[in-house]
Amino acid sequence: MYDPDLEAQIKVAAYFISNKGYSYNELCWMLAERQLTLEKGSTFSEADAKERAKEIFNSFNSYETLCWLIAKLDILKKEKFFNNKDLDS
């Protein structure tokens, strides 16, 4: 279901992420860690994160897209869209 308020929150959060001056590589790591936390909870290894970050890096997403994806996961976690207790840590 489309929620314009949720989309607005994601856009604002993405804007603030983009203004923090992270490198492209840092954004890849941030997204990898968030995705792995969603998939595996807190049980993923540094090797898992490295491999996922490499996949994200090689996917050729724009800087803005990475910021938006990170913001989306953060907002959805905050709004309790996930039912994984490990995400609350």
PDB file with SEQRES, HELIX, SHEET and CRYST1 records, atoms N, CA, C and O in Angstrom:
SEQRES   1 A   89  MET TYR ASP PRO ASP LEU GLU ALA GLN ILE LYS VAL ALA          
SEQRES   2 A   89  ALA TYR PHE ILE SER ASN LYS GLY TYR SER TYR ASN GLU          
SEQRES   3 A   89  LEU CYS TRP MET LEU ALA GLU ARG GLN LEU THR LEU GLU          
SEQRES   4 A   89  LYS GLY SER THR PHE SER GLU ALA ASP ALA LYS GLU ARG          
SEQRES   5 A   89  ALA LYS GLU ILE PHE ASN SER PHE ASN SER TYR GLU THR          
SEQRES   6 A   89  LEU CYS TRP LEU ILE ALA LYS LEU ASP ILE LEU LYS LYS          
SEQRES   7 A   89  GLU LYS PHE PHE ASN ASN LYS ASP LEU ASP SER                  
HELIX    1 AA1 PRO A    4  SER A   18  1                                  15    
HELIX    2 AA2 TYR A   24  LYS A   40  1                                  17    
HELIX    3 AA3 GLU A   46  ASN A   58  1                                  13    
HELIX    4 AA4 TYR A   63  LYS A   78  1                                  16    
HELIX    5 AA5 LYS A   85  ASP A   88  5                                   4    
CRYST1    1.000    1.000    1.000  90.00  90.00  90.00 P 1           1          
ATOM      1  N   MET A   1       0.845  -1.186   0.000  1.00  0.00           N  
ATOM      2  CA  MET A   1       0.000   0.000   0.000  1.00  0.00           C  
ATOM      3  C   MET A   1       0.890   1.249   0.000  1.00  0.00           C  
ATOM      4  O   MET A   1       1.855   1.338   0.759  1.00  0.00           O  
ATOM      5  N   TYR A   2       0.557   2.180  -0.839  1.00  0.00           N  
ATOM      6  CA  TYR A   2       1.317   3.419  -0.965  1.00  0.00           C  
ATOM      7  C   TYR A   2       0.978   4.357   0.184  1.00  0.00           C  
ATOM      8  O   TYR A   2      -0.192   4.621   0.462  1.00  0.00           O  
ATOM      9  N   ASP A   3       2.007   4.855   0.844  1.00  0.00           N  
ATOM     10  CA  ASP A   3       1.825   5.787   1.958  1.00  0.00           C  
ATOM     11  C   ASP A   3       2.672   7.023   1.684  1.00  0.00           C  
ATOM     12  O   ASP A   3       3.891   6.982   1.847  1.00  0.00           O  
ATOM     13  N   PRO A   4       2.036   8.138   1.263  1.00  0.00           N  
ATOM     14  CA  PRO A   4       2.801   9.337   0.931  1.00  0.00           C  
ATOM     15  C   PRO A   4       3.589   9.891   2.114  1.00  0.00           C  
ATOM     16  O   PRO A   4       4.658  10.469   1.920  1.00  0.00           O  
ATOM     17  N   ASP A   5       3.083   9.725   3.333  1.00  0.00           N  
ATOM     18  CA  ASP A   5       3.809  10.201   4.505  1.00  0.00           C  
ATOM     19  C   ASP A   5       5.089   9.397   4.708  1.00  0.00           C  
ATOM     20  O   ASP A   5       6.136   9.955   5.036  1.00  0.00           O  
ATOM     21  N   LEU A   6       4.996   8.096   4.514  1.00  0.00           N  
ATOM     22  CA  LEU A   6       6.163   7.231   4.649  1.00  0.00           C  
ATOM     23  C   LEU A   6       7.207   7.572   3.585  1.00  0.00           C  
ATOM     24  O   LEU A   6       8.401   7.633   3.878  1.00  0.00           O  
ATOM     25  N   GLU A   7       6.758   7.790   2.368  1.00  0.00           N  
ATOM     26  CA  GLU A   7       7.678   8.166   1.296  1.00  0.00           C  
ATOM     27  C   GLU A   7       8.350   9.505   1.606  1.00  0.00           C  
ATOM     28  O   GLU A   7       9.542   9.672   1.348  1.00  0.00           O  
ATOM     29  N   ALA A   8       7.605  10.443   2.149  1.00  0.00           N  
ATOM     30  CA  ALA A   8       8.178  11.747   2.517  1.00  0.00           C  
ATOM     31  C   ALA A   8       9.228  11.581   3.606  1.00  0.00           C  
ATOM     32  O   ALA A   8      10.278  12.222   3.559  1.00  0.00           O  
ATOM     33  N   GLN A   9       8.953  10.724   4.588  1.00  0.00           N  
ATOM     34  CA  GLN A   9       9.935  10.466   5.646  1.00  0.00           C  
ATOM     35  C   GLN A   9      11.220   9.881   5.071  1.00  0.00           C  
ATOM     36  O   GLN A   9      12.320  10.253   5.480  1.00  0.00           O  
ATOM     37  N   ILE A  10      11.071   8.967   4.122  1.00  0.00           N  
ATOM     38  CA  ILE A  10      12.246   8.335   3.495  1.00  0.00           C  
ATOM     39  C   ILE A  10      13.048   9.379   2.728  1.00  0.00           C  
ATOM     40  O   ILE A  10      14.276   9.399   2.811  1.00  0.00           O  
ATOM     41  N   LYS A  11      12.373  10.236   1.992  1.00  0.00           N  
ATOM     42  CA  LYS A  11      13.071  11.271   1.222  1.00  0.00           C  
ATOM     43  C   LYS A  11      13.846  12.208   2.133  1.00  0.00           C  
ATOM     44  O   LYS A  11      14.982  12.572   1.827  1.00  0.00           O  
ATOM     45  N   VAL A  12      13.251  12.599   3.239  1.00  0.00           N  
ATOM     46  CA  VAL A  12      13.929  13.499   4.180  1.00  0.00           C  
ATOM     47  C   VAL A  12      15.131  12.797   4.803  1.00  0.00           C  
ATOM     48  O   VAL A  12      16.213  13.376   4.907  1.00  0.00           O  
ATOM     49  N   ALA A  13      14.938  11.555   5.214  1.00  0.00           N  
ATOM     50  CA  ALA A  13      16.043  10.801   5.812  1.00  0.00           C  
ATOM     51  C   ALA A  13      17.179  10.608   4.804  1.00  0.00           C  
ATOM     52  O   ALA A  13      18.351  10.722   5.163  1.00  0.00           O  
ATOM     53  N   ALA A  14      16.837  10.317   3.552  1.00  0.00           N  
ATOM     54  CA  ALA A  14      17.852  10.149   2.512  1.00  0.00           C  
ATOM     55  C   ALA A  14      18.626  11.455   2.300  1.00  0.00           C  
ATOM     56  O   ALA A  14      19.842  11.438   2.107  1.00  0.00           O  
ATOM     57  N   TYR A  15      17.927  12.561   2.337  1.00  0.00           N  
ATOM     58  CA  TYR A  15      18.567  13.870   2.200  1.00  0.00           C  
ATOM     59  C   TYR A  15      19.610  14.078   3.295  1.00  0.00           C  
ATOM     60  O   TYR A  15      20.729  14.514   3.022  1.00  0.00           O  
ATOM     61  N   PHE A  16      19.236  13.765   4.533  1.00  0.00           N  
ATOM     62  CA  PHE A  16      20.173  13.954   5.641  1.00  0.00           C  
ATOM     63  C   PHE A  16      21.358  12.997   5.556  1.00  0.00           C  
ATOM     64  O   PHE A  16      22.481  13.373   5.890  1.00  0.00           O  
ATOM     65  N   ILE A  17      21.119  11.774   5.118  1.00  0.00           N  
ATOM     66  CA  ILE A  17      22.229  10.828   4.920  1.00  0.00           C  
ATOM     67  C   ILE A  17      23.185  11.367   3.870  1.00  0.00           C  
ATOM     68  O   ILE A  17      24.402  11.336   4.056  1.00  0.00           O  
ATOM     69  N   SER A  18      22.638  11.858   2.774  1.00  0.00           N  
ATOM     70  CA  SER A  18      23.491  12.348   1.679  1.00  0.00           C  
ATOM     71  C   SER A  18      24.311  13.562   2.105  1.00  0.00           C  
ATOM     72  O   SER A  18      25.401  13.783   1.578  1.00  0.00           O  
ATOM     73  N   ASN A  19      23.806  14.346   3.042  1.00  0.00           N  
ATOM     74  CA  ASN A  19      24.529  15.533   3.492  1.00  0.00           C  
ATOM     75  C   ASN A  19      25.609  15.240   4.521  1.00  0.00           C  
ATOM     76  O   ASN A  19      26.362  16.138   4.897  1.00  0.00           O  
ATOM     77  N   LYS A  20      25.695  14.007   4.977  1.00  0.00           N  
ATOM     78  CA  LYS A  20      26.718  13.659   5.966  1.00  0.00           C  
ATOM     79  C   LYS A  20      28.084  13.419   5.338  1.00  0.00           C  
ATOM     80  O   LYS A  20      29.075  13.277   6.053  1.00  0.00           O  
ATOM     81  N   GLY A  21      28.149  13.373   4.037  1.00  0.00           N  
ATOM     82  CA  GLY A  21      29.432  13.268   3.356  1.00  0.00           C  
ATOM     83  C   GLY A  21      30.066  11.889   3.358  1.00  0.00           C  
ATOM     84  O   GLY A  21      31.285  11.769   3.229  1.00  0.00           O  
ATOM     85  N   TYR A  22      29.254  10.841   3.502  1.00  0.00           N  
ATOM     86  CA  TYR A  22      29.804   9.492   3.442  1.00  0.00           C  
ATOM     87  C   TYR A  22      30.376   9.225   2.059  1.00  0.00           C  
ATOM     88  O   TYR A  22      29.888   9.757   1.061  1.00  0.00           O  
ATOM     89  N   SER A  23      31.403   8.405   2.006  1.00  0.00           N  
ATOM     90  CA  SER A  23      31.928   7.983   0.710  1.00  0.00           C  
ATOM     91  C   SER A  23      30.980   6.946   0.116  1.00  0.00           C  
ATOM     92  O   SER A  23      30.141   6.383   0.819  1.00  0.00           O  
ATOM     93  N   TYR A  24      31.121   6.704  -1.169  1.00  0.00           N  
ATOM     94  CA  TYR A  24      30.304   5.691  -1.836  1.00  0.00           C  
ATOM     95  C   TYR A  24      30.540   4.335  -1.182  1.00  0.00           C  
ATOM     96  O   TYR A  24      29.594   3.579  -0.962  1.00  0.00           O  
ATOM     97  N   ASN A  25      31.786   4.026  -0.872  1.00  0.00           N  
ATOM     98  CA  ASN A  25      32.129   2.763  -0.235  1.00  0.00           C  
ATOM     99  C   ASN A  25      31.465   2.635   1.142  1.00  0.00           C  
ATOM    100  O   ASN A  25      30.955   1.570   1.491  1.00  0.00           O  
ATOM    101  N   GLU A  26      31.472   3.713   1.914  1.00  0.00           N  
ATOM    102  CA  GLU A  26      30.819   3.688   3.234  1.00  0.00           C  
ATOM    103  C   GLU A  26      29.321   3.414   3.103  1.00  0.00           C  
ATOM    104  O   GLU A  26      28.750   2.673   3.903  1.00  0.00           O  
ATOM    105  N   LEU A  27      28.691   4.008   2.100  1.00  0.00           N  
ATOM    106  CA  LEU A  27      27.266   3.769   1.891  1.00  0.00           C  
ATOM    107  C   LEU A  27      27.008   2.310   1.525  1.00  0.00           C  
ATOM    108  O   LEU A  27      26.017   1.726   1.965  1.00  0.00           O  
ATOM    109  N   CYS A  28      27.889   1.721   0.727  1.00  0.00           N  
ATOM    110  CA  CYS A  28      27.741   0.309   0.373  1.00  0.00           C  
ATOM    111  C   CYS A  28      27.796  -0.565   1.615  1.00  0.00           C  
ATOM    112  O   CYS A  28      26.999  -1.490   1.768  1.00  0.00           O  
ATOM    113  N   TRP A  29      28.745  -0.268   2.505  1.00  0.00           N  
ATOM    114  CA  TRP A  29      28.852  -1.014   3.763  1.00  0.00           C  
ATOM    115  C   TRP A  29      27.618  -0.809   4.632  1.00  0.00           C  
ATOM    116  O   TRP A  29      27.095  -1.763   5.208  1.00  0.00           O  
ATOM    117  N   MET A  30      27.157   0.424   4.727  1.00  0.00           N  
ATOM    118  CA  MET A  30      25.981   0.711   5.561  1.00  0.00           C  
ATOM    119  C   MET A  30      24.760  -0.066   5.058  1.00  0.00           C  
ATOM    120  O   MET A  30      24.021  -0.651   5.849  1.00  0.00           O  
ATOM    121  N   LEU A  31      24.558  -0.066   3.752  1.00  0.00           N  
ATOM    122  CA  LEU A  31      23.418  -0.784   3.178  1.00  0.00           C  
ATOM    123  C   LEU A  31      23.585  -2.283   3.376  1.00  0.00           C  
ATOM    124  O   LEU A  31      22.625  -2.976   3.712  1.00  0.00           O  
ATOM    125  N   ALA A  32      24.786  -2.783   3.171  1.00  0.00           N  
ATOM    126  CA  ALA A  32      25.049  -4.214   3.362  1.00  0.00           C  
ATOM    127  C   ALA A  32      24.722  -4.646   4.789  1.00  0.00           C  
ATOM    128  O   ALA A  32      24.069  -5.667   4.999  1.00  0.00           O  
ATOM    129  N   GLU A  33      25.173  -3.875   5.753  1.00  0.00           N  
ATOM    130  CA  GLU A  33      24.914  -4.218   7.155  1.00  0.00           C  
ATOM    131  C   GLU A  33      23.424  -4.198   7.476  1.00  0.00           C  
ATOM    132  O   GLU A  33      22.934  -5.063   8.201  1.00  0.00           O  
ATOM    133  N   ARG A  34      22.713  -3.229   6.947  1.00  0.00           N  
ATOM    134  CA  ARG A  34      21.272  -3.159   7.210  1.00  0.00           C  
ATOM    135  C   ARG A  34      20.534  -4.330   6.557  1.00  0.00           C  
ATOM    136  O   ARG A  34      19.646  -4.926   7.166  1.00  0.00           O  
ATOM    137  N   GLN A  35      20.905  -4.655   5.315  1.00  0.00           N  
ATOM    138  CA  GLN A  35      20.264  -5.778   4.641  1.00  0.00           C  
ATOM    139  C   GLN A  35      20.535  -7.091   5.366  1.00  0.00           C  
ATOM    140  O   GLN A  35      19.626  -7.899   5.557  1.00  0.00           O  
ATOM    141  N   LEU A  36      21.775  -7.301   5.767  1.00  0.00           N  
ATOM    142  CA  LEU A  36      22.123  -8.536   6.453  1.00  0.00           C  
ATOM    143  C   LEU A  36      21.457  -8.634   7.818  1.00  0.00           C  
ATOM    144  O   LEU A  36      21.064  -9.723   8.237  1.00  0.00           O  
ATOM    145  N   THR A  37      21.328  -7.522   8.508  1.00  0.00           N  
ATOM    146  CA  THR A  37      20.618  -7.528   9.793  1.00  0.00           C  
ATOM    147  C   THR A  37      19.170  -7.942   9.576  1.00  0.00           C  
ATOM    148  O   THR A  37      18.609  -8.691  10.376  1.00  0.00           O  
ATOM    149  N   LEU A  38      18.572  -7.461   8.510  1.00  0.00           N  
ATOM    150  CA  LEU A  38      17.194  -7.823   8.188  1.00  0.00           C  
ATOM    151  C   LEU A  38      17.092  -9.313   7.874  1.00  0.00           C  
ATOM    152  O   LEU A  38      16.158  -9.980   8.319  1.00  0.00           O  
ATOM    153  N   GLU A  39      18.039  -9.831   7.115  1.00  0.00           N  
ATOM    154  CA  GLU A  39      17.994 -11.227   6.691  1.00  0.00           C  
ATOM    155  C   GLU A  39      18.421 -12.207   7.784  1.00  0.00           C  
ATOM    156  O   GLU A  39      17.807 -13.262   7.947  1.00  0.00           O  
ATOM    157  N   LYS A  40      19.470 -11.863   8.530  1.00  0.00           N  
ATOM    158  CA  LYS A  40      20.091 -12.824   9.441  1.00  0.00           C  
ATOM    159  C   LYS A  40      20.094 -12.394  10.901  1.00  0.00           C  
ATOM    160  O   LYS A  40      20.618 -13.110  11.754  1.00  0.00           O  
ATOM    161  N   GLY A  41      19.531 -11.261  11.193  1.00  0.00           N  
ATOM    162  CA  GLY A  41      19.627 -10.747  12.553  1.00  0.00           C  
ATOM    163  C   GLY A  41      21.062 -10.321  12.816  1.00  0.00           C  
ATOM    164  O   GLY A  41      21.715  -9.742  11.948  1.00  0.00           O  
ATOM    165  N   SER A  42      21.541 -10.603  13.993  1.00  0.00           N  
ATOM    166  CA  SER A  42      22.905 -10.180  14.346  1.00  0.00           C  
ATOM    167  C   SER A  42      23.933 -11.280  14.118  1.00  0.00           C  
ATOM    168  O   SER A  42      25.048 -11.201  14.632  1.00  0.00           O  
ATOM    169  N   THR A  43      23.569 -12.304  13.355  1.00  0.00           N  
ATOM    170  CA  THR A  43      24.456 -13.462  13.202  1.00  0.00           C  
ATOM    171  C   THR A  43      25.333 -13.429  11.960  1.00  0.00           C  
ATOM    172  O   THR A  43      25.989 -14.425  11.655  1.00  0.00           O  
ATOM    173  N   PHE A  44      25.367 -12.334  11.243  1.00  0.00           N  
ATOM    174  CA  PHE A  44      26.205 -12.311  10.042  1.00  0.00           C  
ATOM    175  C   PHE A  44      27.651 -11.981  10.406  1.00  0.00           C  
ATOM    176  O   PHE A  44      27.929 -11.336  11.417  1.00  0.00           O  
ATOM    177  N   SER A  45      28.549 -12.439   9.561  1.00  0.00           N  
ATOM    178  CA  SER A  45      29.976 -12.239   9.805  1.00  0.00           C  
ATOM    179  C   SER A  45      30.495 -11.039   9.022  1.00  0.00           C  
ATOM    180  O   SER A  45      29.812 -10.498   8.152  1.00  0.00           O  
ATOM    181  N   GLU A  46      31.704 -10.643   9.349  1.00  0.00           N  
ATOM    182  CA  GLU A  46      32.343  -9.554   8.598  1.00  0.00           C  
ATOM    183  C   GLU A  46      32.539  -9.966   7.141  1.00  0.00           C  
ATOM    184  O   GLU A  46      32.449  -9.136   6.237  1.00  0.00           O  
ATOM    185  N   ALA A  47      32.809 -11.255   6.922  1.00  0.00           N  
ATOM    186  CA  ALA A  47      32.961 -11.757   5.549  1.00  0.00           C  
ATOM    187  C   ALA A  47      31.646 -11.625   4.780  1.00  0.00           C  
ATOM    188  O   ALA A  47      31.643 -11.279   3.599  1.00  0.00           O  
ATOM    189  N   ASP A  48      30.516 -11.907   5.468  1.00  0.00           N  
ATOM    190  CA  ASP A  48      29.198 -11.719   4.842  1.00  0.00           C  
ATOM    191  C   ASP A  48      29.010 -10.262   4.437  1.00  0.00           C  
ATOM    192  O   ASP A  48      28.572  -9.964   3.326  1.00  0.00           O  
ATOM    193  N   ALA A  49      29.349  -9.360   5.355  1.00  0.00           N  
ATOM    194  CA  ALA A  49      29.185  -7.928   5.096  1.00  0.00           C  
ATOM    195  C   ALA A  49      30.088  -7.479   3.953  1.00  0.00           C  
ATOM    196  O   ALA A  49      29.678  -6.690   3.101  1.00  0.00           O  
ATOM    197  N   LYS A  50      31.302  -7.979   3.941  1.00  0.00           N  
ATOM    198  CA  LYS A  50      32.250  -7.606   2.878  1.00  0.00           C  
ATOM    199  C   LYS A  50      31.730  -8.064   1.518  1.00  0.00           C  
ATOM    200  O   LYS A  50      31.775  -7.310   0.546  1.00  0.00           O  
ATOM    201  N   GLU A  51      31.239  -9.291   1.451  1.00  0.00           N  
ATOM    202  CA  GLU A  51      30.716  -9.819   0.186  1.00  0.00           C  
ATOM    203  C   GLU A  51      29.483  -9.038  -0.265  1.00  0.00           C  
ATOM    204  O   GLU A  51      29.357  -8.702  -1.442  1.00  0.00           O  
ATOM    205  N   ARG A  52      28.580  -8.749   0.663  1.00  0.00           N  
ATOM    206  CA  ARG A  52      27.371  -7.997   0.306  1.00  0.00           C  
ATOM    207  C   ARG A  52      27.728  -6.579  -0.130  1.00  0.00           C  
ATOM    208  O   ARG A  52      27.167  -6.073  -1.102  1.00  0.00           O  
ATOM    209  N   ALA A  53      28.653  -5.935   0.575  1.00  0.00           N  
ATOM    210  CA  ALA A  53      29.068  -4.578   0.206  1.00  0.00           C  
ATOM    211  C   ALA A  53      29.682  -4.579  -1.194  1.00  0.00           C  
ATOM    212  O   ALA A  53      29.469  -3.652  -1.975  1.00  0.00           O  
ATOM    213  N   LYS A  54      30.438  -5.617  -1.499  1.00  0.00           N  
ATOM    214  CA  LYS A  54      31.046  -5.739  -2.831  1.00  0.00           C  
ATOM    215  C   LYS A  54      29.957  -5.883  -3.900  1.00  0.00           C  
ATOM    216  O   LYS A  54      30.041  -5.271  -4.965  1.00  0.00           O  
ATOM    217  N   GLU A  55      28.938  -6.695  -3.608  1.00  0.00           N  
ATOM    218  CA  GLU A  55      27.819  -6.858  -4.546  1.00  0.00           C  
ATOM    219  C   GLU A  55      27.106  -5.525  -4.776  1.00  0.00           C  
ATOM    220  O   GLU A  55      26.772  -5.175  -5.908  1.00  0.00           O  
ATOM    221  N   ILE A  56      26.881  -4.797  -3.701  1.00  0.00           N  
ATOM    222  CA  ILE A  56      26.212  -3.501  -3.810  1.00  0.00           C  
ATOM    223  C   ILE A  56      27.075  -2.530  -4.607  1.00  0.00           C  
ATOM    224  O   ILE A  56      26.573  -1.813  -5.473  1.00  0.00           O  
ATOM    225  N   PHE A  57      28.372  -2.508  -4.312  1.00  0.00           N  
ATOM    226  CA  PHE A  57      29.294  -1.627  -5.028  1.00  0.00           C  
ATOM    227  C   PHE A  57      29.257  -1.920  -6.527  1.00  0.00           C  
ATOM    228  O   PHE A  57      29.235  -1.002  -7.346  1.00  0.00           O  
ATOM    229  N   ASN A  58      29.250  -3.207  -6.878  1.00  0.00           N  
ATOM    230  CA  ASN A  58      29.282  -3.615  -8.284  1.00  0.00           C  
ATOM    231  C   ASN A  58      27.932  -3.496  -8.984  1.00  0.00           C  
ATOM    232  O   ASN A  58      27.841  -3.727 -10.190  1.00  0.00           O  
ATOM    233  N   SER A  59      26.886  -3.140  -8.247  1.00  0.00           N  
ATOM    234  CA  SER A  59      25.559  -2.995  -8.859  1.00  0.00           C  
ATOM    235  C   SER A  59      25.373  -1.631  -9.520  1.00  0.00           C  
ATOM    236  O   SER A  59      24.375  -1.395 -10.201  1.00  0.00           O  
ATOM    237  N   PHE A  60      26.338  -0.738  -9.317  1.00  0.00           N  
ATOM    238  CA  PHE A  60      26.352   0.569  -9.974  1.00  0.00           C  
ATOM    239  C   PHE A  60      25.139   1.436  -9.638  1.00  0.00           C  
ATOM    240  O   PHE A  60      24.630   2.156 -10.497  1.00  0.00           O  
ATOM    241  N   ASN A  61      24.680   1.367  -8.398  1.00  0.00           N  
ATOM    242  CA  ASN A  61      23.641   2.285  -7.949  1.00  0.00           C  
ATOM    243  C   ASN A  61      24.230   3.681  -7.818  1.00  0.00           C  
ATOM    244  O   ASN A  61      25.427   3.839  -7.577  1.00  0.00           O  
ATOM    245  N   SER A  62      23.393   4.681  -7.977  1.00  0.00           N  
ATOM    246  CA  SER A  62      23.866   6.046  -7.773  1.00  0.00           C  
ATOM    247  C   SER A  62      24.028   6.307  -6.275  1.00  0.00           C  
ATOM    248  O   SER A  62      23.480   5.583  -5.445  1.00  0.00           O  
ATOM    249  N   TYR A  63      24.775   7.337  -5.949  1.00  0.00           N  
ATOM    250  CA  TYR A  63      24.959   7.754  -4.564  1.00  0.00           C  
ATOM    251  C   TYR A  63      23.601   8.025  -3.922  1.00  0.00           C  
ATOM    252  O   TYR A  63      23.342   7.610  -2.793  1.00  0.00           O  
ATOM    253  N   GLU A  64      22.741   8.723  -4.657  1.00  0.00           N  
ATOM    254  CA  GLU A  64      21.417   9.071  -4.150  1.00  0.00           C  
ATOM    255  C   GLU A  64      20.557   7.834  -3.909  1.00  0.00           C  
ATOM    256  O   GLU A  64      19.796   7.782  -2.943  1.00  0.00           O  
ATOM    257  N   THR A  65      20.679   6.842  -4.785  1.00  0.00           N  
ATOM    258  CA  THR A  65      19.917   5.605  -4.617  1.00  0.00           C  
ATOM    259  C   THR A  65      20.350   4.874  -3.354  1.00  0.00           C  
ATOM    260  O   THR A  65      19.511   4.358  -2.617  1.00  0.00           O  
ATOM    261  N   LEU A  66      21.653   4.826  -3.102  1.00  0.00           N  
ATOM    262  CA  LEU A  66      22.140   4.182  -1.882  1.00  0.00           C  
ATOM    263  C   LEU A  66      21.604   4.898  -0.646  1.00  0.00           C  
ATOM    264  O   LEU A  66      21.179   4.252   0.312  1.00  0.00           O  
ATOM    265  N   CYS A  67      21.623   6.216  -0.664  1.00  0.00           N  
ATOM    266  CA  CYS A  67      21.085   6.986   0.467  1.00  0.00           C  
ATOM    267  C   CYS A  67      19.611   6.677   0.662  1.00  0.00           C  
ATOM    268  O   CYS A  67      19.153   6.514   1.793  1.00  0.00           O  
ATOM    269  N   TRP A  68      18.866   6.595  -0.431  1.00  0.00           N  
ATOM    270  CA  TRP A  68      17.433   6.337  -0.354  1.00  0.00           C  
ATOM    271  C   TRP A  68      17.171   4.937   0.198  1.00  0.00           C  
ATOM    272  O   TRP A  68      16.287   4.762   1.037  1.00  0.00           O  
ATOM    273  N   LEU A  69      17.931   3.936  -0.263  1.00  0.00           N  
ATOM    274  CA  LEU A  69      17.734   2.562   0.210  1.00  0.00           C  
ATOM    275  C   LEU A  69      18.052   2.432   1.705  1.00  0.00           C  
ATOM    276  O   LEU A  69      17.340   1.748   2.440  1.00  0.00           O  
ATOM    277  N   ILE A  70      19.110   3.083   2.140  1.00  0.00           N  
ATOM    278  CA  ILE A  70      19.465   3.065   3.565  1.00  0.00           C  
ATOM    279  C   ILE A  70      18.358   3.732   4.379  1.00  0.00           C  
ATOM    280  O   ILE A  70      17.921   3.203   5.401  1.00  0.00           O  
ATOM    281  N   ALA A  71      17.917   4.885   3.919  1.00  0.00           N  
ATOM    282  CA  ALA A  71      16.846   5.612   4.615  1.00  0.00           C  
ATOM    283  C   ALA A  71      15.573   4.777   4.665  1.00  0.00           C  
ATOM    284  O   ALA A  71      14.890   4.742   5.688  1.00  0.00           O  
ATOM    285  N   LYS A  72      15.257   4.116   3.578  1.00  0.00           N  
ATOM    286  CA  LYS A  72      14.052   3.291   3.522  1.00  0.00           C  
ATOM    287  C   LYS A  72      14.110   2.191   4.580  1.00  0.00           C  
ATOM    288  O   LYS A  72      13.144   1.990   5.316  1.00  0.00           O  
ATOM    289  N   LEU A  73      15.232   1.481   4.659  1.00  0.00           N  
ATOM    290  CA  LEU A  73      15.349   0.425   5.666  1.00  0.00           C  
ATOM    291  C   LEU A  73      15.279   0.994   7.081  1.00  0.00           C  
ATOM    292  O   LEU A  73      14.653   0.402   7.960  1.00  0.00           O  
ATOM    293  N   ASP A  74      15.918   2.134   7.297  1.00  0.00           N  
ATOM    294  CA  ASP A  74      15.875   2.761   8.626  1.00  0.00           C  
ATOM    295  C   ASP A  74      14.451   3.160   9.017  1.00  0.00           C  
ATOM    296  O   ASP A  74      14.027   2.915  10.147  1.00  0.00           O  
ATOM    297  N   ILE A  75      13.721   3.766   8.098  1.00  0.00           N  
ATOM    298  CA  ILE A  75      12.355   4.209   8.384  1.00  0.00           C  
ATOM    299  C   ILE A  75      11.440   3.006   8.581  1.00  0.00           C  
ATOM    300  O   ILE A  75      10.625   2.999   9.503  1.00  0.00           O  
ATOM    301  N   LEU A  76      11.562   2.002   7.741  1.00  0.00           N  
ATOM    302  CA  LEU A  76      10.711   0.821   7.886  1.00  0.00           C  
ATOM    303  C   LEU A  76      10.987   0.101   9.198  1.00  0.00           C  
ATOM    304  O   LEU A  76      10.069  -0.435   9.820  1.00  0.00           O  
ATOM    305  N   LYS A  77      12.243   0.086   9.621  1.00  0.00           N  
ATOM    306  CA  LYS A  77      12.576  -0.496  10.923  1.00  0.00           C  
ATOM    307  C   LYS A  77      11.933   0.333  12.041  1.00  0.00           C  
ATOM    308  O   LYS A  77      11.319  -0.208  12.961  1.00  0.00           O  
ATOM    309  N   LYS A  78      12.086   1.640  11.941  1.00  0.00           N  
ATOM    310  CA  LYS A  78      11.528   2.547  12.953  1.00  0.00           C  
ATOM    311  C   LYS A  78      10.014   2.399  13.047  1.00  0.00           C  
ATOM    312  O   LYS A  78       9.447   2.447  14.139  1.00  0.00           O  
ATOM    313  N   GLU A  79       9.371   2.223  11.917  1.00  0.00           N  
ATOM    314  CA  GLU A  79       7.916   2.107  11.875  1.00  0.00           C  
ATOM    315  C   GLU A  79       7.437   0.677  12.140  1.00  0.00           C  
ATOM    316  O   GLU A  79       6.250   0.379  12.008  1.00  0.00           O  
ATOM    317  N   LYS A  80       8.367  -0.203  12.515  1.00  0.00           N  
ATOM    318  CA  LYS A  80       8.047  -1.590  12.899  1.00  0.00           C  
ATOM    319  C   LYS A  80       7.411  -2.392  11.763  1.00  0.00           C  
ATOM    320  O   LYS A  80       6.472  -3.155  11.991  1.00  0.00           O  
ATOM    321  N   PHE A  81       7.924  -2.221  10.532  1.00  0.00           N  
ATOM    322  CA  PHE A  81       7.426  -2.996   9.402  1.00  0.00           C  
ATOM    323  C   PHE A  81       8.024  -4.397   9.383  1.00  0.00           C  
ATOM    324  O   PHE A  81       7.566  -5.258   8.633  1.00  0.00           O  
ATOM    325  N   PHE A  82       9.050  -4.630  10.210  1.00  0.00           N  
ATOM    326  CA  PHE A  82       9.702  -5.930  10.258  1.00  0.00           C  
ATOM    327  C   PHE A  82       9.362  -6.602  11.574  1.00  0.00           C  
ATOM    328  O   PHE A  82       9.202  -5.933  12.594  1.00  0.00           O  
ATOM    329  N   ASN A  83       9.252  -7.911  11.555  1.00  0.00           N  
ATOM    330  CA  ASN A  83       8.904  -8.665  12.744  1.00  0.00           C  
ATOM    331  C   ASN A  83      10.098  -9.467  13.260  1.00  0.00           C  
ATOM    332  O   ASN A  83       9.948 -10.624  13.655  1.00  0.00           O  
ATOM    333  N   ASN A  84      11.265  -8.864  13.257  1.00  0.00           N  
ATOM    334  CA  ASN A  84      12.466  -9.563  13.686  1.00  0.00           C  
ATOM    335  C   ASN A  84      12.989  -8.877  14.938  1.00  0.00           C  
ATOM    336  O   ASN A  84      13.365  -7.706  14.893  1.00  0.00           O  
ATOM    337  N   LYS A  85      13.016  -9.595  16.053  1.00  0.00           N  
ATOM    338  CA  LYS A  85      13.455  -8.994  17.314  1.00  0.00           C  
ATOM    339  C   LYS A  85      14.903  -8.541  17.262  1.00  0.00           C  
ATOM    340  O   LYS A  85      15.285  -7.626  17.992  1.00  0.00           O  
ATOM    341  N   ASP A  86      15.734  -9.171  16.401  1.00  0.00           N  
ATOM    342  CA  ASP A  86      17.133  -8.772  16.294  1.00  0.00           C  
ATOM    343  C   ASP A  86      17.294  -7.378  15.697  1.00  0.00           C  
ATOM    344  O   ASP A  86      18.337  -6.749  15.875  1.00  0.00           O  
ATOM    345  N   LEU A  87      16.278  -6.888  14.993  1.00  0.00           N  
ATOM    346  CA  LEU A  87      16.367  -5.570  14.384  1.00  0.00           C  
ATOM    347  C   LEU A  87      16.259  -4.454  15.414  1.00  0.00           C  
ATOM    348  O   LEU A  87      16.615  -3.312  15.126  1.00  0.00           O  
ATOM    349  N   ASP A  88      15.778  -4.765  16.593  1.00  0.00           N  
ATOM    350  CA  ASP A  88      15.595  -3.738  17.616  1.00  0.00           C  
ATOM    351  C   ASP A  88      16.873  -3.392  18.357  1.00  0.00           C  
ATOM    352  O   ASP A  88      16.885  -2.479  19.182  1.00  0.00           O  
ATOM    353  N   SER A  89      17.938  -4.105  18.073  1.00  0.00           N  
ATOM    354  CA  SER A  89      19.201  -3.820  18.775  1.00  0.00           C  
ATOM    355  C   SER A  89      19.962  -2.708  18.142  1.00  0.00           C  
ATOM    356  O   SER A  89      21.041  -2.351  18.614  1.00  0.00           O  
TER     357      SER A  89                                                      
END                                                                             
